[in-house]
């Protein structure tokens, strides 16, 4: 289960990187390197920018949620609870 969530986190990270790189830093629309001129003609310049921005926010929220869920699953599976072990009682050597 943890492996599945780890893979999902990795995929969302890669998609988020791609979507952020597609954005034009001046806010003028999609970069022409990634086929932005065709998308601008299909959706219109303002709509394509809004679409990319919505995708970016959606992926960021999904990444946040997946990281929280993965951390909770790891904690539950490892059995690490609220017990505190004093340093004096740890075995040495």
C-alpha positions in Angstrom: 0.0 0.0 0.0 2.8 2.3 0.9 4.5 1.5 -2.4 1.4 2.5 -4.3 1.2 5.8 -2.6 5.0 6.4 -3.1 4.6 5.7 -6.8 1.6 8.1 -7.0 3.6 10.8 -5.2 6.4 10.4 -7.7 4.0 10.5 -10.7 2.3 13.7 -9.4 5.7 15.3 -8.8 6.8 14.6 -12.4 3.5 15.9 -13.8 3.8 19.0 -11.6 7.3 19.6 -12.9 6.1 19.3 -16.5 3.1 21.6 -15.9 5.2 24.3 -14.2 7.8 24.2 -17.0 5.1 24.6 -19.6 3.9 27.9 -18.1 5.2 31.1 -19.5 7.0 33.1 -16.8 5.4 36.3 -18.0 1.9 34.9 -17.7 1.3 35.2 -21.4 0.2 31.6 -22.0 1.8 28.3 -22.9 5.4 28.1 -24.1 5.6 27.5 -27.8 8.2 24.8 -27.3 5.6 22.5 -25.8 3.0 23.2 -28.4 1.5 26.3 -26.7 0.6 28.0 -30.0 -1.9 25.2 -30.8 -3.3 25.2 -27.4 -3.7 28.9 -27.4 -5.6 28.7 -30.7 -7.8 25.9 -29.5 -8.6 27.3 -26.0 -7.8 31.0 -26.5 -4.9 32.6 -24.7 -6.7 33.4 -21.4 -8.4 30.0 -21.2 -5.2 28.0 -21.8 -3.5 30.0 -19.0 -6.4 29.4 -16.7 -6.4 25.7 -17.5 -2.7 25.3 -16.8 -3.0 27.2 -13.6 -5.9 25.0 -12.5 -3.9 21.9 -13.3 -1.0 23.3 -11.4 -3.1 24.0 -8.3 -4.8 20.6 -8.5 -1.5 18.7 -8.8 -0.1 20.7 -5.8 -3.1 19.9 -3.7 -2.9 16.2 -4.7 0.8 16.1 -3.8 0.1 17.6 -0.4 -2.7 15.2 0.3 -0.7 12.1 -0.9 2.3 13.1 1.2 0.1 13.4 4.3 -1.7 10.1 3.7 1.7 8.3 2.9 3.2 9.7 6.2 0.2 8.4 8.2 0.4 5.0 6.5 4.1 4.7 7.2 3.6 5.7 10.9 0.7 3.1 11.3 2.7 0.3 9.6 5.9 0.9 11.5 4.1 0.9 14.8 5.8 4.0 16.0 3.4 5.5 18.5 3.6 8.0 21.3 6.1 6.0 23.4 9.3 7.8 24.2 12.4 5.6 24.9 14.9 7.3 27.2 18.4 7.4 25.9 19.8 5.7 29.0 17.9 2.5 28.3 19.2 2.1 24.7 21.7 -0.7 24.2 25.2 0.4 23.5 28.0 -1.3 21.6 
